[in-house]
C-alpha cells in the first residue's frame, strides 16, 4: 500500500509538473483547493489519464472522480479496491 | 453528415483551418486543410519564405477536437482550447501542401477532454502532441 502511495506521489509531481518533491506530499494532503496542492479541473483530467496509463484503473464519470480524487490516500484506496 | 458537422463549427473565414472532414465519430476525427498561397498571413509569414504558422496547425487540431467532442450532438460546437501539451513541430508546412489533421479522444471527464493529435503531409508527420478541450 505504501508503495502505491509513493508511486502516486511521484506520478503527481511528474505528470502535473508540480514544483515540489514527491515526499513533501502528505497522504492526506488535499489535491484541490487552497491549503492543498491547489490542482484544477485540467489537472484532474491529466490525473485520470495518468491513473489509467500507470495504474490501470479507469475513472469515467464525475461522481466517481469527486469521490476518488481527494487525496493520495483516497486514490490509493480506489486502486486497491479495483484489484479485488 | 460530414459537411453538416463542419457547419457546426463556430469558426468562419478567415479563421477556419479545416476544409473537409474525412472521418468523424465521437472518438476520432480526420480532416484536411489545403494550404493555399493566397492566405493572408503568408504576406508576412514570411515574405521571402511562406511557412504555414505552427500555431495555426494547433488551431486546426483544436477545431477538429471540438468537432469530435460535439459529434452526435445538435447545435454549434462549443469547445474551448484549454491546454496545449508538448506539441512538437517536425518540419515546415508550405503552400501547396495538403495538411491531414487527426484528433483522437483519450479521456473525457465531464466536459473536459484530452486528445492525442497529429498533423501530416504526404503521410509524414509534421506535428504531434496533445490538447485539452473544455466545453464550459
Backbone of each chain as ProteinMPNN parsed JSONL, in Angstrom:
{"seq_chain_A": "XXXXXXXXXXXXXXXXXXXXXXXXXXXXXXXXXXXXXXXXXXXXXXXXXXXXXXXXXXXXXXXXXXXXXXXXXXXXXXXXXXXX", "coords_chain_A": {"N_chain_A": [[0.824, -1.211, 0.0], [1.948, 1.252, 0.831], [3.801, 1.458, -1.118], [2.274, 1.958, -3.372], [1.336, 4.477, -2.725], [3.702, 5.993, -2.703], [4.423, 5.769, -5.366], [2.246, 6.985, -6.526], [2.537, 9.619, -5.624], [4.88, 10.33, -6.865], [3.995, 10.209, -9.486], [2.134, 12.272, -9.482], [3.766, 14.565, -9.14], [5.394, 14.416, -11.4], [3.636, 14.181, -13.674], [1.93, 16.356, -13.36], [3.637, 18.344, -13.232], [4.487, 19.487, -10.784], [5.923, 21.846, -8.579], [7.513, 20.669, -6.476], [8.829, 18.233, -4.146], [8.17, 14.707, -4.339], [8.025, 13.443, -1.855], [7.222, 15.443, -0.216], [4.545, 15.62, -0.32], [1.729, 14.959, 1.569], [-0.001, 12.021, 2.801], [-2.628, 12.601, 3.255], [-2.96, 15.095, 2.193], [-4.89, 17.616, 0.699], [-5.897, 17.451, -2.659], [-7.106, 19.344, -4.242], [-8.029, 22.83, -4.156], [-7.418, 25.576, -1.848], [-4.698, 25.509, 0.453], [-4.104, 22.97, -0.017], [-2.766, 20.992, -2.649], [-3.679, 22.546, -4.642], [-4.738, 21.891, -7.163], [-6.37, 22.007, -10.432], [-9.311, 21.642, -12.608], [-8.325, 20.815, -15.045], [-5.937, 19.658, -14.374], [-7.038, 17.535, -12.992], [-8.105, 15.98, -15.007], [-5.744, 15.215, -16.316], [-4.663, 13.714, -14.329], [-6.493, 11.594, -14.174], [-6.035, 10.417, -16.659], [-3.385, 9.645, -16.249], [-3.692, 7.815, -14.134], [-5.019, 5.822, -15.415], [-3.145, 5.045, -17.356], [-0.861, 4.398, -15.852], [-1.641, 2.982, -13.609], [-3.656, 1.413, -14.376], [-6.368, 1.806, -13.788], [-9.721, 2.845, -14.247], [-11.446, 5.874, -14.461], [-14.433, 7.101, -15.136], [-16.628, 8.737, -14.769], [-17.91, 11.818, -13.383], [-18.91, 11.723, -10.781], [-17.613, 9.559, -9.576], [-14.985, 10.446, -9.858], [-15.055, 12.662, -8.165], [-15.259, 11.45, -5.706], [-12.983, 9.947, -5.547], [-10.681, 11.456, -6.238], [-9.413, 12.972, -4.018], [-7.392, 12.84, -2.085], [-4.024, 11.5, -1.738], [-4.348, 9.199, -0.224], [-7.097, 8.509, -0.685], [-7.066, 7.949, -3.383], [-5.265, 5.821, -3.47], [-6.702, 3.933, -2.009], [-8.774, 3.492, -3.787], [-7.408, 2.35, -5.944], [-6.468, 0.017, -4.757], [-8.921, -1.169, -4.145], [-9.874, -1.637, -6.679], [-8.393, -3.748, -7.482], [-9.387, -6.001, -6.307]], "CA_chain_A": [[0.0, 0.0, 0.0], [2.794, 2.452, 0.857], [4.438, 1.525, -2.438], [1.327, 2.625, -4.271], [1.295, 5.907, -2.367], [4.942, 6.62, -3.176], [4.342, 5.808, -6.823], [1.232, 8.006, -6.826], [3.109, 10.955, -5.376], [5.834, 10.593, -7.952], [3.226, 10.479, -10.697], [1.556, 13.623, -9.327], [4.807, 15.572, -9.365], [5.885, 14.317, -12.778], [2.591, 14.448, -14.671], [1.323, 17.676, -13.189], [4.759, 19.285, -13.185], [4.426, 20.217, -9.516], [7.249, 22.333, -8.179], [7.812, 20.181, -5.129], [9.278, 16.841, -4.176], [7.096, 13.742, -4.072], [7.915, 13.118, -0.423], [6.62, 16.571, 0.503], [3.077, 15.485, -0.379], [1.227, 14.099, 2.643], [-1.015, 11.055, 2.353], [-3.963, 13.209, 3.355], [-2.973, 16.457, 1.637], [-5.968, 17.819, -0.276], [-5.367, 17.677, -4.007], [-7.703, 20.555, -4.808], [-8.364, 23.901, -3.232], [-6.354, 26.244, -1.103], [-4.208, 24.747, 1.595], [-3.663, 21.672, -0.528], [-1.881, 21.139, -3.81], [-4.249, 23.596, -5.492], [-4.959, 21.425, -8.533], [-7.622, 22.457, -11.063], [-10.032, 20.59, -13.336], [-7.48, 20.302, -16.137], [-5.028, 18.72, -13.693], [-7.824, 16.342, -12.648], [-8.169, 15.17, -16.229], [-4.405, 14.663, -16.516], [-4.521, 12.7, -13.281], [-7.307, 10.445, -14.585], [-5.301, 9.776, -17.76], [-2.214, 9.026, -15.628], [-4.118, 6.65, -13.349], [-5.346, 4.768, -16.378], [-1.933, 4.559, -18.016], [0.168, 3.866, -14.963], [-2.188, 2.093, -12.577], [-4.664, 0.575, -14.997], [-7.718, 1.98, -13.222], [-10.492, 3.751, -15.091], [-12.448, 6.75, -13.829], [-15.143, 7.63, -16.306], [-17.62, 9.79, -14.529], [-17.59, 12.885, -12.452], [-19.252, 11.333, -9.402], [-16.507, 8.711, -9.096], [-13.814, 11.319, -9.764], [-15.177, 13.515, -6.973], [-15.055, 10.623, -4.515], [-11.642, 9.349, -5.54], [-9.589, 12.435, -6.353], [-9.425, 13.86, -2.858], [-6.026, 12.84, -1.549], [-3.256, 10.299, -2.109], [-4.996, 8.077, 0.466], [-8.354, 8.08, -1.32], [-6.738, 7.337, -4.691], [-4.644, 4.515, -3.177], [-7.81, 3.03, -1.638], [-9.509, 3.168, -5.018], [-6.575, 1.424, -6.729], [-6.516, -1.256, -4.028], [-10.282, -1.706, -4.304], [-10.058, -2.07, -8.066], [-7.667, -5.008, -7.674], [-10.124, -7.143, -5.734]], "C_chain_A": [[0.86, 1.264, 0.0], [3.55, 2.611, -0.449], [3.555, 2.283, -3.413], [1.331, 4.126, -3.993], [2.541, 6.64, -2.852], [4.89, 6.816, -4.685], [3.351, 6.898, -7.273], [1.799, 9.412, -6.687], [4.114, 11.326, -6.465], [5.116, 10.919, -9.251], [2.63, 11.887, -10.655], [2.583, 14.687, -9.698], [5.214, 15.604, -10.839], [4.817, 14.756, -13.782], [2.044, 15.868, -14.584], [2.391, 18.763, -13.058], [4.73, 20.143, -11.924], [5.838, 20.637, -9.114], [7.514, 21.955, -6.727], [8.286, 18.728, -5.248], [8.137, 15.923, -3.792], [6.913, 13.517, -2.576], [7.309, 14.261, 0.4], [5.085, 16.512, 0.48], [2.634, 14.506, 0.714], [0.176, 13.147, 2.1], [-2.409, 11.662, 2.347], [-4.033, 14.639, 2.832], [-4.086, 16.569, 0.597], [-5.371, 18.118, -1.646], [-5.854, 19.011, -4.568], [-7.92, 21.604, -3.719], [-7.165, 24.463, -2.492], [-5.954, 25.426, 0.115], [-3.753, 23.36, 1.197], [-2.713, 21.905, -1.683], [-2.406, 22.171, -4.793], [-4.448, 23.178, -6.943], [-6.264, 21.992, -9.09], [-8.216, 21.331, -11.912], [-9.211, 20.012, -14.488], [-6.438, 19.347, -15.566], [-5.76, 17.416, -13.379], [-7.896, 15.4, -13.838], [-6.826, 14.476, -16.479], [-4.153, 13.514, -15.527], [-5.28, 11.427, -13.647], [-6.612, 9.671, -15.709], [-4.088, 9.019, -17.191], [-2.577, 7.769, -14.848], [-4.431, 5.479, -14.274], [-4.071, 4.174, -16.975], [-0.985, 3.853, -17.059], [-0.348, 2.889, -13.909], [-3.319, 1.216, -13.094], [-6.039, 0.651, -14.325], [-8.446, 3.083, -14.015], [-11.478, 4.57, -14.246], [-13.176, 7.445, -14.967], [-16.167, 8.707, -15.992], [-17.265, 10.68, -13.352], [-17.826, 12.478, -11.002], [-18.132, 10.492, -8.793], [-15.267, 9.583, -8.882], [-13.873, 12.157, -8.481], [-14.936, 12.742, -5.678], [-13.604, 10.164, -4.385], [-10.525, 10.396, -5.48], [-9.635, 13.462, -5.221], [-8.015, 13.988, -2.287], [-5.299, 11.592, -2.043], [-3.901, 9.07, -1.465], [-6.235, 7.578, -0.265], [-8.083, 7.435, -2.681], [-6.147, 5.94, -4.466], [-5.719, 3.495, -2.792], [-8.564, 2.562, -2.874], [-8.723, 2.151, -5.849], [-6.588, 0.04, -6.079], [-7.857, -1.951, -4.234], [-10.5, -2.262, -5.697], [-9.388, -3.408, -8.327], [-8.506, -6.202, -7.266], [-11.38, -7.453, -6.519]], "O_chain_A": [[0.57, 2.223, -0.715], [3.899, 3.72, -0.853], [4.02, 3.131, -4.174], [1.33, 4.939, -4.917], [2.458, 7.763, -3.348], [5.255, 7.868, -5.211], [3.58, 7.618, -8.244], [1.567, 10.278, -7.53], [4.183, 12.469, -6.916], [5.549, 11.777, -10.02], [2.622, 12.601, -11.658], [2.297, 15.596, -10.478], [5.359, 16.668, -11.439], [5.072, 15.603, -14.637], [1.738, 16.497, -15.597], [2.091, 19.931, -12.81], [4.921, 21.358, -11.979], [6.804, 19.893, -9.283], [7.712, 22.816, -5.869], [8.16, 18.093, -6.295], [7.251, 16.297, -3.024], [5.787, 13.413, -2.088], [6.932, 14.075, 1.558], [4.419, 17.271, 1.184], [3.106, 13.371, 0.773], [-0.459, 13.416, 1.08], [-3.26, 11.288, 1.541], [-5.045, 15.318, 3.005], [-4.208, 15.716, -0.283], [-4.458, 18.933, -1.775], [-5.125, 19.712, -5.269], [-7.984, 21.293, -2.53], [-6.067, 23.906, -2.509], [-6.777, 24.74, 0.721], [-3.1, 22.66, 1.97], [-1.957, 22.876, -1.703], [-1.675, 22.624, -5.675], [-4.343, 24.003, -7.851], [-7.148, 22.404, -8.338], [-7.698, 20.215, -11.935], [-9.387, 18.851, -14.86], [-6.095, 18.346, -16.196], [-5.188, 16.331, -13.483], [-7.765, 14.184, -13.698], [-6.785, 13.292, -16.813], [-3.526, 12.505, -15.85], [-4.779, 10.32, -13.455], [-6.6, 8.44, -15.716], [-3.803, 7.894, -17.602], [-1.854, 6.774, -14.895], [-4.152, 4.32, -13.967], [-3.935, 2.956, -17.086], [-0.379, 2.838, -17.404], [0.407, 2.072, -13.383], [-3.87, 0.39, -12.365], [-6.78, -0.332, -14.303], [-7.86, 4.098, -14.391], [-12.233, 4.029, -13.438], [-12.602, 8.274, -15.673], [-16.528, 9.499, -16.862], [-16.461, 10.348, -12.481], [-17.056, 12.834, -10.11], [-17.752, 10.689, -7.639], [-14.588, 9.475, -7.861], [-12.863, 12.336, -7.801], [-14.471, 13.301, -4.684], [-13.072, 10.013, -3.285], [-9.545, 10.229, -4.754], [-9.864, 14.652, -5.442], [-7.518, 15.088, -2.043], [-5.898, 10.732, -2.689], [-3.99, 8.016, -2.096], [-6.411, 6.373, -0.446], [-8.774, 6.499, -3.084], [-6.484, 4.995, -5.179], [-5.656, 2.335, -3.198], [-8.94, 1.395, -2.991], [-9.297, 1.206, -6.39], [-6.704, -0.977, -6.763], [-7.92, -3.158, -4.467], [-11.224, -3.241, -5.878], [-9.749, -4.122, -9.263], [-8.353, -7.293, -7.816], [-12.112, -8.38, -6.173]]}, "seq_chain_B": "XXXXXXXXXXXXXXXXXXXXXXXXXXXXXXXXXXXXXXXXXXXXXXXXXXXXXXXXXXXXXXXXXXXXXXXXXXXXXXXXXXXXXXXXXXXXXXXXXXXXXXXXXXXXXXXXXXXXXXXXXXXXXXXXXXXXXXXX", "coords_chain_B": {"N_chain_B": [[-23.543, 14.56, -43.932], [-20.921, 14.744, -42.862], [-20.291, 17.253, -43.882], [-22.253, 18.723, -42.694], [-21.443, 18.498, -40.083], [-19.129, 19.997, -40.194], [-20.267, 22.469, -40.575], [-21.151, 22.95, -38.059], [-19.112, 24.065, -36.711], [-18.172, 26.994, -35.02], [-16.371, 28.66, -36.098], [-15.377, 30.793, -38.779], [-14.525, 32.027, -42.104], [-12.055, 34.566, -41.907], [-10.974, 32.588, -40.28], [-10.995, 29.706, -40.122], [-9.653, 26.576, -40.091], [-10.008, 24.118, -41.184], [-10.799, 22.349, -44.011], [-12.184, 20.157, -44.991], [-13.882, 17.239, -43.814], [-12.738, 14.014, -43.26], [-13.11, 11.725, -41.741], [-15.239, 11.117, -39.002], [-16.162, 10.539, -35.723], [-17.418, 9.956, -32.372], [-15.099, 9.468, -31.074], [-12.874, 9.89, -32.653], [-11.383, 11.982, -35.18], [-10.666, 12.851, -38.576], [-9.296, 15.221, -40.724], [-8.948, 17.624, -43.414], [-6.787, 20.216, -44.513], [-6.167, 22.402, -47.008], [-3.302, 23.99, -48.042], [-3.082, 27.118, -49.154], [-1.435, 29.486, -51.247], [-2.581, 31.928, -51.316], [-3.466, 32.715, -48.831], [-3.937, 35.159, -46.292], [-1.997, 35.476, -44.209], [0.405, 34.672, -45.249], [1.535, 36.822, -46.43], [3.091, 38.001, -44.58], [4.339, 35.994, -43.182], [6.384, 33.874, -44.271], [7.557, 36.844, -45.859], [9.577, 36.335, -47.769], [9.764, 33.643, -47.563], [7.278, 31.657, -47.479], [5.626, 30.15, -44.806], [3.403, 27.926, -43.293], [1.907, 28.881, -40.339], [2.905, 27.405, -37.247], [1.25, 27.694, -35.003], [-1.189, 27.815, -36.176], [-1.516, 25.282, -37.093], [-1.942, 24.026, -34.684], [-4.351, 25.296, -34.102], [-6.016, 24.195, -36.109], [-6.001, 21.542, -35.231], [-7.302, 21.89, -32.807], [-9.822, 22.803, -33.628], [-10.756, 20.512, -34.916], [-10.727, 18.705, -32.774], [-12.713, 19.826, -31.208], [-14.906, 19.316, -32.85], [-15.004, 16.534, -32.69], [-15.71, 16.261, -30.014], [-18.232, 17.328, -30.142], [-19.617, 15.608, -31.68], [-22.471, 13.901, -32.719], [-24.088, 15.495, -31.269], [-26.469, 18.213, -31.256], [-26.582, 21.503, -32.728], [-24.277, 24.318, -32.445], [-20.777, 23.711, -32.249], [-19.214, 23.958, -29.166], [-16.45, 24.405, -27.762], [-13.629, 25.019, -25.893], [-10.188, 25.781, -26.247], [-8.085, 24.439, -23.915], [-5.67, 23.536, -23.066], [-2.348, 23.078, -24.228], [-0.326, 20.492, -25.027], [2.922, 19.57, -25.071], [3.431, 19.879, -27.941], [5.026, 19.062, -30.831], [6.875, 20.297, -33.537], [7.822, 19.043, -36.54], [8.618, 19.46, -39.147], [8.533, 22.039, -41.698], [5.474, 23.477, -42.997], [4.199, 24.246, -46.101], [2.898, 26.456, -48.769], [0.778, 24.737, -51.032], [0.957, 22.296, -49.858], [-0.978, 19.561, -48.548], [-2.587, 19.396, -45.643], [-3.147, 16.909, -43.319], [-5.155, 16.341, -40.645], [-5.393, 14.802, -37.482], [-7.361, 13.834, -34.714], [-7.657, 12.267, -31.67], [-9.704, 11.099, -29.163], [-8.716, 10.856, -25.805], [-9.526, 10.882, -23.147], [-12.501, 11.784, -21.526], [-13.692, 13.813, -19.138], [-16.387, 14.751, -17.676], [-16.925, 16.909, -19.601], [-14.427, 18.045, -19.944], [-11.819, 17.349, -21.978], [-9.174, 15.24, -23.072], [-6.99, 15.048, -25.852], [-5.19, 13.157, -28.242], [-3.177, 14.342, -30.743], [-2.34, 14.807, -34.205], [-0.613, 15.959, -37.154], [-0.182, 15.64, -40.614], [1.679, 15.61, -43.726], [1.544, 14.31, -46.873], [1.649, 11.733, -45.72], [3.748, 12.014, -43.927], [4.52, 12.807, -40.655], [4.052, 16.042, -39.473], [3.573, 17.475, -37.217], [2.92, 16.746, -33.792], [1.268, 15.806, -30.71], [-0.492, 16.771, -27.741], [-3.811, 17.881, -26.789], [-6.046, 19.719, -24.664], [-9.466, 20.122, -24.377], [-12.213, 22.145, -23.4], [-15.638, 22.235, -22.509], [-16.989, 24.045, -21.075]], "CA_chain_B": [[-23.303, 14.357, -42.496], [-19.629, 15.334, -42.511], [-20.308, 18.689, -44.162], [-23.088, 19.322, -41.643], [-20.599, 18.584, -38.883], [-18.233, 21.137, -40.41], [-21.074, 23.674, -40.364], [-21.384, 23.182, -36.625], [-18.004, 24.861, -36.165], [-18.481, 28.422, -34.964], [-15.321, 29.374, -36.83], [-15.65, 31.061, -40.188], [-13.453, 32.749, -42.794], [-10.777, 33.933, -42.261], [-10.363, 31.824, -39.186], [-11.337, 28.285, -40.049], [-8.488, 25.896, -40.66], [-10.374, 22.781, -41.658], [-11.559, 22.469, -45.262], [-13.024, 18.989, -45.255], [-13.759, 16.166, -42.831], [-12.646, 12.694, -43.907], [-13.727, 10.763, -40.828], [-15.624, 11.75, -37.731], [-17.101, 9.933, -34.783], [-17.279, 10.582, -31.059], [-13.778, 9.136, -30.52], [-11.766, 10.281, -33.507], [-11.681, 12.715, -36.402], [-9.582, 13.113, -39.533], [-9.739, 16.32, -41.577], [-7.952, 18.118, -44.361], [-6.656, 21.647, -44.766], [-5.29, 22.663, -48.148], [-2.547, 25.21, -47.769], [-3.043, 27.922, -50.374], [-0.516, 30.626, -51.173], [-3.381, 33.161, -51.229], [-3.898, 33.029, -47.468], [-3.396, 36.469, -45.958], [-0.825, 35.509, -43.317], [1.652, 34.427, -45.989], [2.137, 38.114, -46.789], [4.087, 38.382, -43.575], [4.901, 34.812, -42.502], [7.205, 35.082, -44.257], [7.511, 37.431, -47.196], [10.502, 35.656, -48.682], [9.692, 32.19, -47.395], [5.982, 31.383, -46.856], [5.509, 28.959, -43.951], [2.128, 27.867, -42.563], [2.294, 29.03, -38.924], [2.69, 26.269, -36.346], [0.101, 27.935, -34.124], [-2.416, 27.541, -36.924], [-1.665, 23.812, -37.093], [-2.597, 23.754, -33.401], [-5.726, 25.751, -34.247], [-6.746, 23.176, -36.885], [-6.158, 20.392, -34.33], [-8.298, 22.258, -31.797], [-11.128, 22.825, -34.29], [-11.167, 19.124, -35.133], [-11.016, 18.107, -31.462], [-14.037, 20.347, -30.833], [-15.902, 18.586, -33.644], [-15.116, 15.185, -32.119], [-16.478, 16.393, -28.762], [-19.619, 17.698, -30.445], [-20.181, 14.604, -32.577], [-23.713, 13.292, -32.231], [-24.911, 16.498, -30.595], [-27.001, 19.205, -32.182], [-26.171, 22.881, -32.451], [-22.89, 24.702, -32.703], [-19.711, 23.191, -31.392], [-18.724, 24.942, -28.227], [-15.352, 23.816, -27.001], [-12.532, 25.975, -25.799], [-8.856, 25.21, -26.082], [-7.738, 24.625, -22.509], [-4.268, 23.204, -22.802], [-1.541, 22.554, -25.33], [0.643, 19.628, -24.344], [4.077, 19.018, -25.787], [3.29, 19.78, -29.39], [6.334, 19.131, -31.482], [6.814, 20.538, -34.982], [8.958, 18.284, -37.075], [9.073, 20.044, -40.402], [7.681, 23.169, -42.061], [4.348, 23.254, -43.906], [4.302, 25.353, -47.062], [1.811, 26.492, -49.747], [0.743, 23.574, -51.915], [0.82, 21.087, -49.029], [-2.289, 19.206, -48.003], [-2.382, 19.02, -44.243], [-4.151, 15.966, -42.81], [-5.15, 16.507, -39.196], [-6.106, 13.74, -36.768], [-7.554, 14.06, -33.28], [-8.234, 11.074, -31.057], [-10.066, 11.326, -27.763], [-8.078, 9.97, -24.815], [-10.337, 10.816, -21.927], [-13.429, 12.904, -21.335], [-14.183, 13.816, -17.764], [-17.423, 15.777, -17.545], [-16.802, 18.09, -20.446], [-13.033, 18.421, -20.181], [-11.36, 16.157, -22.677], [-7.819, 15.294, -23.617], [-6.872, 14.471, -27.18], [-3.903, 12.94, -28.879], [-3.36, 14.986, -32.048], [-1.19, 14.857, -35.105], [-0.854, 16.513, -38.481], [0.81, 15.105, -41.543], [1.667, 15.987, -45.133], [2.002, 13.142, -47.658], [1.911, 10.634, -44.774], [4.841, 12.297, -42.994], [4.02, 13.616, -39.537], [4.711, 17.353, -39.377], [3.401, 17.952, -35.845], [2.076, 15.893, -32.953], [1.266, 16.132, -29.287], [-1.78, 16.601, -27.086], [-4.608, 19.072, -26.482], [-7.193, 19.549, -23.781], [-10.574, 20.993, -24.759], [-13.221, 22.262, -22.344], [-16.904, 22.693, -23.064], [-17.578, 25.096, -20.245]], "C_chain_B": [[-22.009, 15.038, -42.081], [-19.621, 16.838, -42.781], [-21.191, 19.417, -43.156], [-22.278, 19.505, -40.373], [-19.679, 19.789, -39.0], [-18.984, 22.45, -40.183], [-21.318, 23.961, -38.883], [-20.221, 23.929, -35.973], [-18.403, 26.331, -36.118], [-17.462, 29.259, -35.742], [-15.75, 29.636, -38.27], [-14.472, 31.823, -40.788], [-13.244, 34.099, -42.132], [-10.151, 33.116, -41.139], [-10.975, 30.435, -39.02], [-10.224, 27.539, -40.767], [-8.736, 24.418, -40.925], [-11.198, 22.982, -42.92], [-12.579, 21.342, -45.408], [-12.804, 17.938, -44.177], [-13.718, 14.833, -43.575], [-13.329, 11.629, -43.065], [-14.097, 11.497, -39.557], [-16.556, 10.848, -36.948], [-16.8, 10.504, -33.399], [-15.935, 10.275, -30.391], [-12.639, 9.736, -31.337], [-12.235, 11.065, -34.725], [-10.444, 12.83, -37.271], [-10.098, 14.181, -40.498], [-8.581, 16.831, -42.424], [-7.964, 19.641, -44.401], [-5.683, 21.811, -45.933], [-4.601, 24.001, -47.944], [-2.373, 25.982, -49.081], [-2.154, 29.146, -50.191], [-1.276, 31.946, -51.018], [-3.727, 33.582, -49.808], [-3.174, 34.282, -46.966], [-2.121, 36.458, -45.112], [0.489, 35.246, -44.044], [2.314, 35.73, -46.452], [3.234, 38.504, -45.803], [4.819, 37.202, -42.962], [5.318, 33.777, -43.526], [7.282, 35.568, -45.701], [8.372, 36.664, -48.21], [10.356, 34.134, -48.634], [8.366, 31.824, -46.704], [5.968, 30.061, -46.086], [4.165, 29.017, -43.233], [2.445, 27.891, -41.064], [1.941, 27.804, -38.064], [1.477, 26.467, -35.452], [-1.213, 27.659, -34.852], [-2.614, 26.032, -37.142], [-2.361, 23.411, -35.792], [-4.072, 24.155, -33.475], [-6.569, 24.711, -35.005], [-7.002, 21.937, -36.022], [-7.255, 20.651, -33.308], [-9.705, 22.278, -32.41], [-11.643, 21.396, -34.476], [-11.516, 18.433, -33.812], [-12.392, 18.556, -30.97], [-15.139, 19.603, -31.574], [-16.102, 17.168, -33.113], [-15.963, 15.245, -30.846], [-17.958, 16.624, -29.033], [-20.34, 16.638, -31.267], [-21.413, 13.938, -31.953], [-24.605, 14.277, -31.501], [-25.444, 17.487, -31.627], [-26.487, 20.589, -31.787], [-24.695, 23.097, -32.683], [-21.94, 24.034, -31.722], [-19.267, 24.291, -30.439], [-17.672, 24.28, -27.348], [-14.187, 24.799, -27.043], [-11.207, 25.233, -25.622], [-8.383, 25.502, -24.664], [-6.268, 24.326, -22.209], [-3.602, 22.693, -24.074], [-0.402, 21.777, -24.683], [1.718, 19.132, -25.301], [3.855, 18.842, -27.274], [4.667, 19.991, -30.015], [6.13, 19.347, -32.977], [8.053, 19.944, -35.619], [9.493, 18.839, -38.381], [8.107, 21.162, -40.802], [6.587, 22.744, -43.041], [4.264, 24.478, -44.804], [3.129, 25.328, -48.047], [1.918, 25.318, -50.729], [0.599, 22.273, -51.14], [-0.647, 20.826, -48.702], [-2.057, 18.647, -46.601], [-3.518, 18.082, -43.825], [-4.049, 15.975, -41.286], [-5.934, 15.355, -38.567], [-6.204, 14.1, -35.295], [-8.256, 12.843, -32.699], [-8.473, 11.331, -29.574], [-9.351, 10.334, -26.852], [-9.008, 9.766, -23.632], [-11.257, 12.024, -21.863], [-13.99, 12.81, -19.932], [-15.104, 15.02, -17.61], [-17.106, 17.073, -18.305], [-15.401, 18.65, -20.608], [-12.371, 17.18, -20.778], [-9.944, 16.317, -23.191], [-7.769, 14.519, -24.923], [-5.414, 14.245, -27.523], [-4.072, 13.448, -30.311], [-2.107, 14.858, -32.903], [-1.609, 15.459, -36.436], [0.219, 15.961, -39.399], [0.617, 15.661, -42.944], [2.274, 14.81, -45.896], [2.456, 12.002, -46.743], [3.132, 10.831, -43.878], [4.309, 13.209, -41.888], [4.795, 14.929, -39.466], [4.577, 17.935, -37.968], [2.583, 16.919, -35.077], [2.216, 16.279, -31.492], [-0.116, 15.911, -28.697], [-2.478, 17.935, -26.864], [-5.631, 18.722, -25.419], [-8.233, 20.585, -24.202], [-11.593, 21.005, -23.619], [-14.504, 22.815, -22.927], [-17.561, 23.755, -22.191], [-16.479, 25.893, -19.573]], "O_chain_B": [[-21.968, 15.795, -41.111], [-19.03, 17.609, -42.025], [-20.93, 20.567, -42.802], [-22.396, 20.514, -39.678], [-19.47, 20.516, -38.029], [-18.423, 23.417, -39.67], [-21.65, 25.085, -38.507], [-20.324, 24.373, -34.829], [-18.927, 26.854, -37.102], [-17.692, 30.44, -36.003], [-16.405, 28.803, -38.896], [-13.543, 32.214, -40.081], [-14.241, 34.746, -41.811], [-8.93, 32.977, -41.071], [-11.408, 30.048, -37.935], [-9.899, 27.842, -41.915], [-7.824, 23.592, -40.896], [-12.192, 23.708, -42.901], [-13.693, 21.552, -45.889], [-11.69, 17.761, -43.685], [-14.569, 14.562, -44.422], [-14.025, 10.753, -43.58], [-13.374, 12.379, -39.092], [-17.607, 10.441, -37.443], [-16.009, 11.439, -33.275], [-15.658, 10.751, -29.29], [-11.576, 10.052, -30.802], [-13.333, 10.848, -35.237], [-9.32, 12.898, -36.773], [-11.202, 14.063, -41.028], [-7.415, 16.519, -42.186], [-9.02, 20.269, -44.33], [-4.523, 21.407, -45.851], [-5.251, 25.018, -47.704], [-1.637, 25.573, -49.978], [-2.124, 29.758, -49.124], [-0.693, 32.961, -50.636], [-4.228, 34.686, -49.596], [-1.974, 34.451, -47.179], [-1.261, 37.324, -45.273], [1.562, 35.556, -43.526], [3.489, 35.746, -46.817], [4.17, 39.229, -46.139], [5.829, 37.393, -42.284], [4.589, 32.792, -43.642], [7.096, 34.795, -46.641], [7.954, 36.389, -49.334], [10.774, 33.431, -49.554], [8.328, 31.694, -45.48], [6.258, 29.0, -46.639], [3.822, 30.036, -42.634], [3.167, 27.025, -40.57], [0.843, 27.254, -38.147], [0.751, 25.513, -35.171], [-2.22, 27.315, -34.232], [-3.736, 25.568, -37.347], [-3.256, 22.566, -35.792], [-4.94, 23.442, -32.971], [-7.686, 24.389, -34.598], [-8.084, 21.353, -36.073], [-8.038, 19.759, -32.98], [-10.663, 21.823, -31.785], [-12.814, 21.109, -34.227], [-12.479, 17.671, -33.739], [-13.141, 17.77, -30.391], [-16.182, 19.294, -30.998], [-17.223, 16.66, -33.087], [-16.823, 14.393, -30.623], [-18.822, 16.186, -28.274], [-21.539, 16.755, -31.523], [-21.383, 13.48, -30.811], [-25.74, 13.954, -31.15], [-24.923, 17.579, -32.739], [-26.024, 20.806, -30.668], [-23.962, 22.184, -33.064], [-22.252, 23.825, -30.55], [-18.981, 25.414, -30.856], [-17.984, 23.676, -26.323], [-13.825, 25.328, -28.095], [-11.126, 24.209, -24.945], [-8.289, 26.659, -24.257], [-5.708, 24.807, -21.224], [-4.204, 21.981, -24.877], [0.38, 22.319, -23.902], [1.442, 18.367, -26.225], [4.074, 17.755, -27.809], [5.357, 20.974, -29.745], [5.317, 18.669, -33.606], [9.182, 20.299, -35.279], [10.679, 18.704, -38.686], [6.986, 21.222, -40.298], [6.746, 21.791, -43.804], [4.258, 25.611, -44.324], [2.439, 24.315, -48.162], [3.005, 24.965, -51.187], [0.169, 21.262, -51.694], [-1.449, 21.754, -48.594], [-1.437, 17.601, -46.405], [-4.695, 18.416, -43.96], [-3.005, 15.66, -40.715], [-7.0, 14.978, -39.053], [-5.252, 14.606, -34.703], [-9.317, 12.438, -33.175], [-7.569, 11.724, -28.837], [-9.374, 9.127, -27.093], [-9.243, 8.645, -23.18], [-10.835, 13.152, -22.118], [-14.676, 11.85, -19.583], [-14.654, 16.153, -17.436], [-17.034, 18.16, -17.731], [-15.203, 19.626, -21.332], [-12.361, 16.109, -20.171], [-9.558, 17.379, -23.68], [-8.414, 13.482, -25.079], [-4.533, 15.021, -27.154], [-4.997, 13.039, -31.012], [-0.984, 14.808, -32.403], [-2.786, 15.471, -36.797], [1.38, 15.83, -39.012], [-0.467, 16.123, -43.302], [3.384, 14.372, -45.596], [3.502, 11.39, -46.961], [3.514, 9.917, -43.148], [3.72, 14.254, -42.163], [6.025, 14.937, -39.407], [5.37, 18.788, -37.569], [1.674, 16.296, -35.627], [3.148, 16.979, -31.096], [-0.829, 14.989, -29.092], [-1.835, 18.98, -26.763], [-6.034, 17.566, -25.288], [-7.924, 21.766, -24.361], [-11.804, 19.989, -22.957], [-14.481, 23.743, -23.735], [-18.6, 24.3, -22.561], [-16.764, 26.829, -18.826]]}, "name": "protein", "num_of_chains": 2, "seq": "XXXXXXXXXXXXXXXXXXXXXXXXXXXXXXXXXXXXXXXXXXXXXXXXXXXXXXXXXXXXXXXXXXXXXXXXXXXXXXXXXXXXXXXXXXXXXXXXXXXXXXXXXXXXXXXXXXXXXXXXXXXXXXXXXXXXXXXXXXXXXXXXXXXXXXXXXXXXXXXXXXXXXXXXXXXXXXXXXXXXXXXXXXXXXXXXXXXXXXXXXXXXXXXXXXXXXXXXXXXX"}
